[in-house]
Amino acid sequence: MEFINEFGGILIKGTMETLYMTFASVLISYLFGLPMGVLLVVTEDNHIMPSKTINRILGTIVNITRSVPFIILLIAVVPFTRMVVGTAIGSKAAVVPLVIGATPFVARMVESSLKELDKGIIEAAASMGCSNMEIIYKVMIPESMPSLTLGSSITTITLIGYSAMAGVIGAGGLGDLAIRYGYYRYESELMLVTIVILVVIVQAIQFAGNHVSKKINRLY
C-alpha cells in the first residue's frame, strides 16, 4: 500500500506516456513507411513499376537510417526535434526521433510482407486490365494484410523498446522512471514494476497482433 501511495501516480502517468509515444510513432511511421515499402517492391526489376534509380536511392536511404543506433539518433536529431515541436524534452518531442528511427524499419517490414505474395496474383490482375495503383491497393496490400498485421505488432514492440531508451533524454514514460528512480535512486522495487508493466504491454500487443492476423487470414 505504501508503494502504491508513493509511486502509483507516476507509474500510471509513465505508462500513459509510453503508450502515447509508441502508438503515435507507429501511426506516423506507417504513413511514411508503407509507401516506401511499396516503392521498394514495385520498382524492382520485372515488377509493375521497374526503376533502378528510385529503388537504389530509396534502398540506400533506408539502409543508412537503419544502421544508425537509436541512442545516437536520439541525440543527433535534437536540433530538428526542437525545430519541429519547439522542445527536445517530453513525450511529444520523443515522437520525432521515434518516427525517424522506425520509418525505415517499417519500410523493410512492408517490403518483406509484399515479397511473400505469389507473382501469379499480380500477373493475373495486370492481365485483367488493372492499373498499377489498383494492383497495389486492391491486390498487393489486401493480400498481404495478415503478414502486414504481424509486422505492425513487431514494429510496435520495437518502438516500446525505443521509447524506453528515449528516457535518457527526458522523454518521460516508463524508461524515464526506470532511469530516474531505478538507476539514480536505487529503487529496485520500482524498477521491477516498470519491467513487469512493459512485459505485460508487449505480451498484450503480440497476442492482439497474432489474433487479428489469424482473423484476417480466414477472411482471405
Secondary structure as the mmCIF struct_conf table of DSSP 4:
data_model
#
loop_
_struct_conf.conf_type_id
_struct_conf.id
_struct_conf.beg_label_comp_id
_struct_conf.beg_label_asym_id
_struct_conf.beg_label_seq_id
_struct_conf.end_label_comp_id
_struct_conf.end_label_asym_id
_struct_conf.end_label_seq_id
HELX_RH_AL_P HELX_RH_AL_P1 GLU A 2 VAL A 42
TURN_TY1_P TURN_TY1_P1 THR A 43 THR A 43
BEND BEND1 GLU A 44 GLU A 44
TURN_TY1_P TURN_TY1_P2 ASP A 45 ASN A 46
BEND BEND2 HIS A 47 MET A 49
HELX_RH_AL_P HELX_RH_AL_P2 LYS A 52 SER A 67
BEND BEND3 VAL A 68 VAL A 68
HELX_RH_AL_P HELX_RH_AL_P3 PHE A 70 ALA A 76
TURN_TY1_P TURN_TY1_P3 VAL A 77 VAL A 77
HELX_RH_AL_P HELX_RH_AL_P4 VAL A 78 VAL A 85
BEND BEND4 GLY A 86 GLY A 86
BEND BEND5 ALA A 88 GLY A 90
HELX_RH_AL_P HELX_RH_AL_P5 SER A 91 LYS A 115
TURN_TY1_P TURN_TY1_P4 GLU A 116 GLU A 116
BEND BEND6 LEU A 117 LEU A 117
HELX_RH_AL_P HELX_RH_AL_P6 LYS A 119 SER A 127
TURN_TY1_P TURN_TY1_P5 MET A 128 GLY A 129
HELX_RH_AL_P HELX_RH_AL_P7 ASN A 132 GLU A 134
HELX_RH_PI_P HELX_RH_PI_P1 ILE A 135 MET A 140
HELX_RH_AL_P HELX_RH_AL_P8 ILE A 141 GLU A 143
TURN_TY1_P TURN_TY1_P6 SER A 144 SER A 144
HELX_RH_AL_P HELX_RH_AL_P9 MET A 145 MET A 165
HELX_RH_3T_P HELX_RH_3T_P1 ALA A 166 ILE A 169
TURN_TY1_P TURN_TY1_P7 GLY A 170 GLY A 170
HELX_RH_AL_P HELX_RH_AL_P10 GLY A 173 LEU A 177
HELX_RH_PI_P HELX_RH_PI_P2 ALA A 178 TYR A 183
BEND BEND7 TYR A 184 ARG A 185
HELX_RH_AL_P HELX_RH_AL_P11 SER A 188 LEU A 219
#
